[in-house]
Amino acid sequence: MGPVVEVRSLKYSYPDGTEALKGVDFRLEAGEGVALLGANGSGKTTFALHLNGLLSGSGAVRICGMEVTPASLAAIRRKVGMVFQDADSQLFMPTVIEDVGFGLLNQGLAPEEVCERAQIALEQVGMVGTGSRAPHHLSAGEKRRVALAGILALDPEILVLDEPTTFLDPPGQRALSDLLRNLPQAKILITHDMPFALATCSRAVFFHDGSVAAEGPVEEIAARFGWGFAAR
Amino acid sequence: MRHNAVDEWSRGSSALHRRAPASKLIAAAVFLVVVATAHHHLPLLACGWLGLLLWVTLAARLPLGGILSRGAVVLPFSAVFALLSWMEGAPGIAVALILKSYLSALAVLLLVATTPLPELVRSLEAARVPRFLLTVVQFLYRYIFVVVEEAAHMRTAAAARGGLTFRAAADALAVLFARSFARAEAIHRAMIARGFDGHFRPLARRRFAPPDAVFLVLASALPLLVRTVGEVLL
């Protein structure tokens, strides 16, 4: 079985001329967990946005064997589930259950099945009983969990999470890493949280100035770039 | 995060909160028409209608003072027109303007204070109100709290550094606008990522049960009864 994500020579410049990606090569195998490390502005999020066609640069991006093109976008977006950095931007529906079911309804599923799958996803993230609540009534950590539920409900083959531990307290972080470890999907985690990366990923890719500077085991990469714990 | 009081009230559990939004929407519309088309003995009729609205407020376990004061938000606007009418020698019209606008505001306030906005929006959608308009309302409702919270954070940050001057407030407003614009892009991106194709699909529709029908008949008949009795007896 081939890689679920294969990226070759990906380049992207923003409309203002900023060169964000300068030829990125990347590979992700089924079920694998990879942490994307690197300084702010090094191109991690820009790279991730290419994986389900939200940005389109030059080079090749293949998801589960499919080239990312305008014609394949709908199928690609069923394969790649993205949890964005700011949960408030991801939770746009008036109630939790409607938000978690949003993607499923867009896939054309019947409301009964949508409700059932949304409830299961909420249960997975420990948010049972919150379906009728308004997202603006949730705490920051709860919003993040609901945002994840909205993606898990879609049962994608690849999960892309941008700074998933932001606003989560330590028990919440532990619960999330336990949950992610037990999920069968391939995972790409953009994070600065090294204990979290160590707990959930077997490999790290270090971005520097729009390119992949190095990749390897998480501990090794963290040590090499001084990306470990803060000095006392 | 601080919640809007009316938003909190709308999530109550009284019998009125449990009624189908459509029944409350129609009852409120009937009330507005009955009030707007009344021309005689207005002060006395207004007492009857106000009594009805107060009774509904208490039945819905809503704070009387909060409802009465929030309903008064329309008075500065209607007072201007009332004053003009008074100056033109039509005190009857001036009084009618004040009474009708206040009663109408109270009725609409009771509708939104007993019905969560998402349900109200769905009900309006079923009534064929243009979807684009409702989408704007839905997003405004979702993000007004986020924008208000961002503004509050900026105000706190400014206060921590010596207070918010007029110029700093103007700059903060510009920043808030830029942030809202960036957020709109991020929201659009998140919607596209989950397969949004421009159409919101409803998850569930509220059924219209027999108690809703009974409520609708009573709530529509009572304001009309007040008016009929008032006009016949006086």
Interface residues (C-beta under 8 A of the other chain):
Chain A: L49 N52 L54 A74 R77 R78 M82 F84 D86 D88 S89 Q90 F92 M93 P94 T95 I97 E98 G101 F102 G103 L105 N106 Q107 P111 V114 C115 A134 P135 H136 H137 G150 I151 L154
Chain B: M1 H3 D7 P116 L117 P118 V121 Q138 F139 Y141 R142 Y143 F145 V146 R183 A186 I187 R189 A190 M191 I192 A193 R194 G195 F196 D197 R201 P202 L203 A204
